[in-house]
Amino acid sequence: MSLNAFMHSRNIYRKRPDFAEMAKTYASFAPFVRHDSRGKVVFDYNDCHALRQLTITLLKKDFDLEVRIPADRLIPTVPQRLNYILFVEDLVSKLKDFLRGNGREVLEVIGVDVGTGCCAVFPLIGCTLNKDWSFVAIDVDPVTIESAVDNINRNHLNPRIKVIECNEETGFAPIVQQMSANGQRIHFLMTNPPFFEHNYSDEEEDEEEEDIESNVTESKAQMDCTLESGDKPVFKSKVDRKRALRHKSSANTSKPIESVVSGGEVEFVSKIIENSLQLKDKVLIYSSMLGKKSSLKQLKSIIKSEVQRGLIHSFVCTEFCQGLTKRWGIAWTLVSGLNLRDVAVTKAIKPKPPLVYYLPPLMKSCEYTIDSVSQRIQSLLKEDLKLDSFDVKKTRKRIEFRIRSQTNVWSNQRKRRREMKRQLESQSMSSDKSDNSAIDDQNGMNISANNESKDQLNETVSRKRGSDDMDCDSSGHELSMNAEAEYQTKKCKTSRDLLWEQELYLLDTSLAIRRDKQTIIIEMETKELATNSESTHQLFQYFKNNLN
């Protein structure tokens, strides 16, 4: 299942990029995009050259950033990095409100990126989206630093992004202390640490490959680490063995210094927590992205213990969902009164099974074929429900509908039919009566009809208001997030609108017609832009009543 629907609400990649259009616009990307015999766009996510060019093209198209990525260094996935940046934007927004409430206006936001990488992708995107941000980018690898400086200079952001080489033993703390001594207030710290503890050997992977290959569920192209020969690894669990195989991929080009650290990401972030207890409010908000859910559990336990001791004031956790990959985020603060628990977070929801209806073989409404059932459903949507907002896609084995509506036109169908029948009968009876009686009766009927129409109108208005209220209540948080996104976008260095504004619907559902042996099956699922799932259940019942 794709997790794009659970991306951050302001992430533009919730709407999948059009690779075909990108290939037309960017000649350097075109060689990596092809079409199969059915005309479908094909992109090889296992080709490191294709992935590198994809990252370069997305950064240019959506952020007007020019970057170069060395062939032997990690290729950052843009949607994932943007998810983290947007989470940090929400943290900074909360911080600004807190400081403003205490009479301190923030004119410049200073961030520290620990382990910035060859692309310096976090500082580049962060400064592009927020003109009041500046960064200190830290790394330990001279080759990586050289590449990062080149990319920063290439985009003329060197006045706002400073790259510093730090000592692997002492870490970032001395740099923060020096900045504080110079009178600089650091508003946030972010990091995407390596999460491998070992250099995995090819021999061990070959032994384990047969056991775990069938369990691989994440896209290899999304993994940001690689495996190098070295000491024989000690796997703590099957999950570690799975990750080892996934990272042995031609799409992974990172070096051990980028992907492996002693003790893994838990020890790496634990040291940042220890440093934060010493640095205190020299950094107002600390944060990290994590590659393992088990790491989040361990680090939450550490932070909770410090909260109980009164050393850490508050913390918040979130999920970064993109493609077939999920990462986790954690942030904490030692600033008294700053409550990070109020920051909006994202979380993937396990999808519910579809609603399934097995059509009876002896149908009277249409022939017992997939095409006939599809035509019957289209007729019901257009003629009975007066609903035109649907798309139909036909494949070799199934027909798929995507149905959307802002108003409820499928409920109370029986009541509507009864009212129509009653009106027709009243009109027929009135025509058989004498003129005077007919006039009197007709006047009375008109009054009654007017009252009924008023009742129907009131009911419709009430229903519509209910739908509008439901939309407002369900999407109110989304609207506030979009308002914040609009505020942030106004501060962008470029004029392009980076926000994909999604429209919410009372009904957003998929309907699939397929055959299971001799039986025709209808499956319906609520999709991500629906304000609730009840509408799907109601429409499902409507089809059951009318497909017989």
Secondary structure, 3 states (H helix, E strand, C coil): CCCHHHCCCCCHHHCCCCHHHHHHHCCCCHHHEEECCCCCEEECCCCHHHHHHHHHHHHHHHHCCCCCCCCCCCCCCHHHHHHHHHHHHHHHHHHHHHHHHCCCCCCCEEEEEECCCCCCHHHHHHHHHCCCEEEEEEECCHHHHHHHHHHHHHCCCCCCEEEEECCCCCCCHHHHHHHHHCCCCEEEEEECCCCECCCCCHHHHHHHHHHHHHHCCCCHHHCCCCCCCCCCCCCCCHHHHHHHHHHCCCCCCCCHHHHECCCHHHHHHHHHHHHHHHHHHHEEEEEEEECCHHHHHHHHHHHHHHHHCCCCCEEEEEEEEECCEEEEEEEEECCCCCCHHHCCCCCCCCCCCCEEEECCCCCCCCCCCHHHHHHHHHHHHHHHCCCCCEEEEECCCEEEEEEEECCCCCCCHHHHHHHHHHHHHHHHHHHCCCHHHHHHHHHHHHHHHHHHHHHHHHHHHHHHHHHHHHHHHHHHHHHHHHHHHHHHHHCCCCCCCCCCCCCCECEEEEEEEEEECCEEEEEEEECCCECCCHHHHHHHHHHHHHCC
